[in-house]
Amino acid sequence: MSSTHPAPTIRGYRPGDRDALSDICVRTAHAGGDATGRYREPEIFSAIFATPYAELEPDLVFVADNGERAIGYIVGTADSTRFYRRFMEHWLPTVADRFPLPAGPVEGVDDGLRHLLHHADSMLVPEIAADYPAHLHIDLLPEGQRRGLGRRLMAAFTDALRERGVRGLHLSMNPRNTDARAFYDRLGFVELPRPEGKKDVDYLGIRL
């Protein structure tokens, strides 16, 4: 007797998805691979790159649902300048005690992540946000990859941006994540000039 599984669907975010978003973020945070065991506090990735979007802009969060749980997501904002201001004012106070700023010099990647959390607005690049005001993060667990779900998540997100009249979208990425770069290239993203002082990060953008 054979069993069939429904094809994954793309849908809007629900509050019950929050734990799944955090899990997916951690399991894809190490250049696309699992960060578990590689960092002292791998859950900090979610506190920076996933759950603040669910809290601050839930209408721009979409998930790939396999019928039982979320196996992928796209999160982002229509206005990066406004988002990082709200991050610092409203989100950071809710997680600062759990991930306090390093007391001494920033040493190693774990201290670096805590420092980044407390200075998340440093990720805003004004010259890029001026022309490409929206930004995104997209992650899929291995079971959701190479099934067209990334493209469908991106379509849901960009359609929502167009409805808001947003003219451009950007992202930053680890250059080592070559699979992700190939995906963005296929979608029509182009490489943007790397801002001064932003080492080891690639910036891509697309007009909407």
JOBEL-V886403 format. One record per residue. N is the residue number from 1. SS is DSSP state (A for helix, B for strand, O for the rest). PSI is psi in radians with two decimals (none if undefined). BURIAL is + if it has 16 or more other ideal C-beta (glycine too) atoms within 10 Angstrom, else -. Layout:
# JOBEL-V886403
n=N ss=SS psi=PSI burial=BURIAL
n=N ss=SS psi=PSI burial=BURIAL
This chain:
# JOBEL-V886403
n=1 ss=O psi=2.09 burial=-
n=2 ss=O psi=2.62 burial=-
n=3 ss=O psi=2.59 burial=-
n=4 ss=O psi=2.60 burial=-
n=5 ss=O psi=2.33 burial=-
n=6 ss=O psi=2.59 burial=-
n=7 ss=O psi=2.49 burial=-
n=8 ss=O psi=2.54 burial=+
n=9 ss=B psi=2.73 burial=-
n=10 ss=B psi=2.20 burial=+
n=11 ss=B psi=2.95 burial=-
n=12 ss=B psi=2.80 burial=-
n=13 ss=O psi=2.52 burial=+
n=14 ss=O psi=2.59 burial=-
n=15 ss=A psi=-0.55 burial=-
n=16 ss=A psi=-0.14 burial=-
n=17 ss=A psi=-0.13 burial=+
n=18 ss=A psi=-0.81 burial=+
n=19 ss=A psi=-0.67 burial=-
n=20 ss=A psi=-0.70 burial=+
n=21 ss=A psi=-0.77 burial=+
n=22 ss=A psi=-0.76 burial=+
n=23 ss=A psi=-0.80 burial=+
n=24 ss=A psi=-0.73 burial=+
n=25 ss=A psi=-0.84 burial=+
n=26 ss=A psi=-0.71 burial=+
n=27 ss=A psi=-0.05 burial=+
n=28 ss=O psi=0.17 burial=+
n=29 ss=O psi=-0.32 burial=+
n=30 ss=B psi=1.43 burial=+
n=31 ss=O psi=0.69 burial=-
n=32 ss=O psi=-0.18 burial=+
n=33 ss=B psi=-3.11 burial=-
n=34 ss=O psi=2.23 burial=-
n=35 ss=O psi=-0.15 burial=+
n=36 ss=O psi=2.26 burial=-
n=37 ss=O psi=-0.14 burial=-
n=38 ss=O psi=-0.26 burial=-
n=39 ss=O psi=2.69 burial=+
n=40 ss=O psi=-0.68 burial=-
n=41 ss=O psi=1.29 burial=-
n=42 ss=O psi=-0.43 burial=+
n=43 ss=O psi=-0.22 burial=+
n=44 ss=A psi=-0.46 burial=+
n=45 ss=A psi=-0.76 burial=+
n=46 ss=A psi=-0.67 burial=+
n=47 ss=A psi=-0.36 burial=+
n=48 ss=A psi=-0.77 burial=+
n=49 ss=A psi=-0.06 burial=+
n=50 ss=O psi=-1.20 burial=+
n=51 ss=A psi=-0.53 burial=+
n=52 ss=A psi=-0.54 burial=+
n=53 ss=A psi=-0.70 burial=+
n=54 ss=A psi=-0.58 burial=+
n=55 ss=A psi=-0.71 burial=+
n=56 ss=A psi=-0.54 burial=+
n=57 ss=O psi=1.07 burial=+
n=58 ss=A psi=-0.44 burial=-
n=59 ss=A psi=-0.22 burial=-
n=60 ss=A psi=0.41 burial=+
n=61 ss=O psi=2.25 burial=+
n=62 ss=B psi=2.55 burial=+
n=63 ss=B psi=2.67 burial=+
n=64 ss=B psi=2.10 burial=+
n=65 ss=B psi=2.17 burial=+
n=66 ss=O psi=0.19 burial=+
n=67 ss=O psi=-0.29 burial=-
n=68 ss=O psi=-0.61 burial=-
n=69 ss=O psi=2.94 burial=-
n=70 ss=B psi=2.35 burial=+
n=71 ss=B psi=0.05 burial=+
n=72 ss=B psi=2.88 burial=+
n=73 ss=B psi=2.85 burial=+
n=74 ss=B psi=2.30 burial=+
n=75 ss=B psi=2.72 burial=+
n=76 ss=B psi=-2.93 burial=+
n=77 ss=B psi=2.65 burial=+
n=78 ss=O psi=-0.35 burial=+
n=79 ss=O psi=1.72 burial=+
n=80 ss=A psi=-0.67 burial=+
n=81 ss=A psi=-0.82 burial=-
n=82 ss=A psi=-0.69 burial=-
n=83 ss=A psi=-0.86 burial=+
n=84 ss=A psi=-0.51 burial=+
n=85 ss=A psi=-0.76 burial=-
n=86 ss=A psi=-0.59 burial=+
n=87 ss=A psi=-0.90 burial=+
n=88 ss=A psi=-0.64 burial=-
n=89 ss=A psi=-0.65 burial=-
n=90 ss=A psi=-0.64 burial=-
n=91 ss=A psi=-0.85 burial=+
n=92 ss=A psi=-0.75 burial=+
n=93 ss=A psi=-0.39 burial=-
n=94 ss=A psi=-0.27 burial=-
n=95 ss=A psi=-0.08 burial=+
n=96 ss=O psi=-0.66 burial=-
n=97 ss=O psi=-0.60 burial=-
n=98 ss=O psi=-0.63 burial=-
n=99 ss=O psi=1.31 burial=+
n=100 ss=O psi=2.69 burial=-
n=101 ss=O psi=2.39 burial=-
n=102 ss=O psi=2.39 burial=+
n=103 ss=O psi=-0.54 burial=-
n=104 ss=O psi=-2.70 burial=-
n=105 ss=O psi=2.56 burial=-
n=106 ss=O psi=1.97 burial=-
n=107 ss=O psi=2.10 burial=-
n=108 ss=A psi=2.94 burial=-
n=109 ss=A psi=-0.57 burial=-
n=110 ss=A psi=-0.79 burial=+
n=111 ss=A psi=-0.64 burial=+
n=112 ss=A psi=-0.66 burial=-
n=113 ss=A psi=-0.71 burial=+
n=114 ss=A psi=-0.73 burial=+
n=115 ss=A psi=-0.72 burial=-
n=116 ss=A psi=-0.73 burial=-
n=117 ss=A psi=-0.79 burial=+
n=118 ss=A psi=-0.16 burial=+
n=119 ss=O psi=0.76 burial=-
n=120 ss=A psi=-0.49 burial=+
n=121 ss=A psi=-0.22 burial=-
n=122 ss=A psi=-0.28 burial=-
n=123 ss=A psi=-0.25 burial=+
n=124 ss=O psi=2.22 burial=-
n=125 ss=O psi=1.73 burial=+
n=126 ss=A psi=-0.69 burial=-
n=127 ss=A psi=-0.46 burial=-
n=128 ss=A psi=-0.78 burial=+
n=129 ss=A psi=-0.43 burial=+
n=130 ss=O psi=-0.67 burial=-
n=131 ss=O psi=-0.43 burial=-
n=132 ss=O psi=1.29 burial=+
n=133 ss=O psi=-0.49 burial=+
n=134 ss=B psi=2.69 burial=+
n=135 ss=B psi=2.92 burial=+
n=136 ss=B psi=2.86 burial=+
n=137 ss=B psi=2.33 burial=+
n=138 ss=B psi=2.34 burial=+
n=139 ss=B psi=2.46 burial=+
n=140 ss=B psi=2.38 burial=+
n=141 ss=O psi=2.76 burial=+
n=142 ss=A psi=-0.65 burial=-
n=143 ss=A psi=-0.32 burial=-
n=144 ss=A psi=-0.03 burial=+
n=145 ss=O psi=2.67 burial=+
n=146 ss=O psi=0.63 burial=-
n=147 ss=O psi=0.19 burial=-
n=148 ss=O psi=0.06 burial=-
n=149 ss=A psi=-0.60 burial=+
n=150 ss=A psi=-0.76 burial=+
n=151 ss=A psi=-0.67 burial=-
n=152 ss=A psi=-0.67 burial=+
n=153 ss=A psi=-0.76 burial=+
n=154 ss=A psi=-0.68 burial=+
n=155 ss=A psi=-0.74 burial=-
n=156 ss=A psi=-0.73 burial=+
n=157 ss=A psi=-0.83 burial=+
n=158 ss=A psi=-0.57 burial=+
n=159 ss=A psi=-0.72 burial=-
n=160 ss=A psi=-0.64 burial=+
n=161 ss=A psi=-0.75 burial=+
n=162 ss=A psi=-0.65 burial=-
n=163 ss=A psi=-0.47 burial=-
n=164 ss=O psi=0.00 burial=-
n=165 ss=O psi=0.37 burial=-
n=166 ss=O psi=2.36 burial=+
n=167 ss=O psi=-0.28 burial=-
n=168 ss=B psi=2.66 burial=+
n=169 ss=B psi=2.40 burial=+
n=170 ss=B psi=2.94 burial=+
n=171 ss=B psi=2.78 burial=+
n=172 ss=B psi=2.60 burial=+
n=173 ss=B psi=2.76 burial=+
n=174 ss=O psi=2.12 burial=-
n=175 ss=O psi=-0.36 burial=-
n=176 ss=O psi=-0.30 burial=-
n=177 ss=O psi=1.34 burial=+
n=178 ss=A psi=-0.55 burial=-
n=179 ss=A psi=-0.75 burial=-
n=180 ss=A psi=-0.72 burial=+
n=181 ss=A psi=-0.72 burial=+
n=182 ss=A psi=-0.66 burial=-
n=183 ss=A psi=-0.84 burial=+
n=184 ss=A psi=-0.66 burial=+
n=185 ss=A psi=-0.74 burial=-
n=186 ss=A psi=-0.53 burial=-
n=187 ss=A psi=-0.15 burial=-
n=188 ss=O psi=0.14 burial=-
n=189 ss=O psi=2.55 burial=+
n=190 ss=B psi=2.65 burial=-
n=191 ss=B psi=2.35 burial=-
n=192 ss=O psi=2.71 burial=+
n=193 ss=O psi=2.35 burial=-
n=194 ss=O psi=2.16 burial=-
n=195 ss=O psi=2.65 burial=-
n=196 ss=O psi=2.34 burial=-
n=197 ss=O psi=-0.09 burial=-
n=198 ss=O psi=1.44 burial=-
n=199 ss=O psi=2.64 burial=-
n=200 ss=O psi=0.49 burial=-
n=201 ss=O psi=2.30 burial=-
n=202 ss=B psi=2.49 burial=+
n=203 ss=B psi=2.28 burial=+
n=204 ss=B psi=2.64 burial=+
n=205 ss=B psi=2.80 burial=+
n=206 ss=B psi=2.46 burial=+
n=207 ss=B psi=2.47 burial=-
n=208 ss=O psi=none burial=-
